[in-house]
Amino acid sequence: MERKSDTVRRLVSEGNYKKALLIAKDFRLGIGPDQRDAMSRAYECMVRPSFYSQIGINPHNAIEKGVSVLTELYGQSTSM
């Protein structure tokens, strides 16, 4: 059985950041609150970009930041 962290690593290596963020945004152990917030915000900006634009958050920048945290924690950095 594949652990969730292994699933996230596999998804990151495949470049499937949206699914990886969906899982990793709720992790607690070994992840700081700023890292968790960045991953959560990135996922939310992927699924609701117009809402975040309306409240003054640049979805593209938030996604880049969250994916950066994700790849730092769970894989090799690759371009989106």
Beta strands, then each sheet from edge to edge (+ up, - down):
end
